[in-house]
Structures are given as structure tokens and as C-alpha cells.
Amino acid sequence: MEYVGILIFFLIALFVGLAFSLLNDILGPKTKEKMEGYPYECGVPVYDSEARGVFKQGYYLLGISLILFDIEVAFLFPWVVVFEEVGLYGLLGALLFIFILTLGLAYEWKKGALKWQM
């Protein structure tokens, strides 16, 4: 009985998601655009269909870096929730974690992975 609220929330979210998807199909534009089926990376169309074609790695490196640092920073949220219980030991652990993140960011910056080159 204690999970009824979560079940109701899940059902409402499912209903809203399906309703918006259905409304999009009904009310959305029906015309196909010329470039609609093409994959894009940062707005740059991919014209080379060969597997050995040249592609810019900067998009992928920056994307991976952003995901990596976002996920690592997300590990700080559980620490914030139990901040009072972990005490000084937990604070020192979190500071060490942030220091390692800062070292990783400095290394990435020094190697030039954050420079945007076209």
C-alpha cells in the first residue's frame, strides 16, 4: 500500500508521454524533409559514406568529456544527502574526489582537448 503513490505517478507519466506522442503524430507536420533521415553531429551533415572517411574527433572527445564529468559530479549528490552522518572522514573523501576531478580537467585542458577546432 505504501507504493501506491509511486505507481500512480508512473501511470500518469506514462499516460502523459503517450498522449504527447499521439498528439505529435496527429497535429505534427506530415511532409518529409530532404535531409530528415541523415545523421548529424553538432549540425554538420555527414556526406562521406565510406568507413575510412575522415571525421572530426573534436565533437566526440568533447562529448565524452562532458558526459564523464557530469557522471562524476553526479556521484557527489549522495554524499550531500548524508553529509551530517559521514563527518570529517566523508568531507575529506569528497574533497579528494573533487581534487582528482580537478586534476583530470587540468590534464585535459593542458593536452588541448577543450580547444574547439574546425
C-alpha positions as CSV (number, residue, x, y, z in Angstrom):
1,M,0.0,0.0,0.0
2,E,3.0,2.3,0.6
3,Y,3.9,2.2,-3.1
4,V,0.6,3.3,-4.5
5,G,1.7,6.9,-4.9
6,I,4.7,5.8,-6.9
7,L,2.5,3.6,-9.1
8,I,0.1,6.4,-9.7
9,F,2.9,8.8,-10.6
10,F,4.3,6.2,-13.0
11,L,0.9,5.7,-14.7
12,I,0.3,9.4,-15.0
13,A,3.8,9.9,-16.5
14,L,3.2,7.0,-18.9
15,F,-0.2,8.5,-19.9
16,V,1.2,12.0,-20.5
17,G,4.1,10.6,-22.5
18,L,1.9,8.6,-24.7
19,A,-0.7,11.4,-25.1
20,F,2.0,13.9,-26.2
21,S,3.4,11.3,-28.7
22,L,0.0,10.7,-30.1
23,L,-0.8,14.5,-30.3
24,N,2.5,14.9,-32.2
25,D,1.5,12.3,-34.7
26,I,-1.9,13.8,-35.2
27,L,-1.0,17.5,-35.2
28,G,2.6,17.5,-36.4
29,P,3.7,18.2,-40.0
30,K,3.3,15.4,-42.4
31,T,5.9,16.4,-45.0
32,K,9.2,14.7,-45.3
33,E,12.2,16.9,-45.4
34,K,15.1,16.2,-47.8
35,M,17.7,15.8,-45.1
36,E,15.5,14.2,-42.4
37,G,17.0,10.8,-42.5
38,Y,20.6,11.9,-42.4
39,P,22.6,11.6,-39.1
40,Y,24.1,14.9,-37.8
41,E,26.8,15.7,-35.3
42,C,26.6,19.2,-34.0
43,G,24.7,20.4,-37.1
44,V,27.4,19.2,-39.5
45,P,25.9,16.8,-42.1
46,V,27.9,13.6,-42.8
47,Y,28.4,13.4,-46.5
48,D,31.1,10.7,-46.7
49,S,29.6,7.2,-46.6
50,E,32.9,5.3,-46.6
51,A,34.0,3.6,-43.4
52,R,37.5,5.1,-43.9
53,G,36.3,8.6,-44.3
54,V,37.8,11.4,-42.3
55,F,35.7,12.7,-39.5
56,K,36.3,15.4,-36.8
57,Q,37.1,13.8,-33.5
58,G,36.7,17.0,-31.6
59,Y,32.9,16.6,-31.4
60,Y,33.2,13.1,-29.9
61,L,36.1,14.0,-27.5
62,L,34.2,17.0,-26.1
63,G,31.0,15.0,-25.8
64,I,32.7,12.1,-23.9
65,S,34.4,14.7,-21.6
66,L,31.2,16.3,-20.8
67,I,29.4,13.0,-20.1
68,L,32.4,11.8,-18.0
69,F,32.5,14.9,-15.8
70,D,28.7,15.1,-15.5
71,I,28.5,11.5,-14.3
72,E,31.4,12.0,-11.8
73,V,29.8,15.1,-10.4
74,A,26.6,13.2,-10.0
75,F,28.4,11.0,-7.5
76,L,28.5,14.0,-5.2
77,F,24.7,14.1,-4.7
78,P,24.5,11.0,-2.4
79,W,27.4,12.5,-0.4
80,V,25.4,15.7,0.1
81,V,22.4,13.7,1.3
82,V,24.3,12.0,4.1
83,F,26.7,15.0,4.8
84,E,25.9,15.1,8.5
85,E,26.4,11.4,9.1
86,V,29.7,11.0,7.3
87,G,31.6,13.7,9.3
88,L,35.1,14.7,8.7
89,Y,36.1,11.5,7.0
90,G,33.4,11.9,4.4
91,L,34.3,15.6,3.8
92,L,38.0,14.6,3.2
93,G,36.9,11.9,0.8
94,A,34.7,14.3,-1.1
95,L,37.5,16.9,-1.2
96,L,39.9,14.2,-2.5
97,F,37.3,13.2,-5.2
98,I,36.9,16.9,-6.3
99,F,40.7,17.3,-6.3
100,I,41.0,14.2,-8.7
101,L,38.3,15.7,-10.9
102,T,40.2,19.0,-11.0
103,L,43.5,17.2,-11.9
104,G,41.6,15.4,-14.7
105,L,40.2,18.6,-16.0
106,A,43.6,20.3,-15.9
107,Y,45.2,17.4,-17.8
108,E,42.5,17.6,-20.4
109,W,43.0,21.3,-20.7
110,K,46.8,21.0,-21.0
111,K,46.5,18.4,-23.7
112,G,44.2,20.8,-25.7
113,A,41.1,18.5,-25.7
114,L,38.9,21.5,-24.8
115,K,40.0,23.6,-27.8
116,W,37.4,23.9,-30.5
117,Q,39.0,23.3,-33.9
118,M,37.0,23.2,-37.1
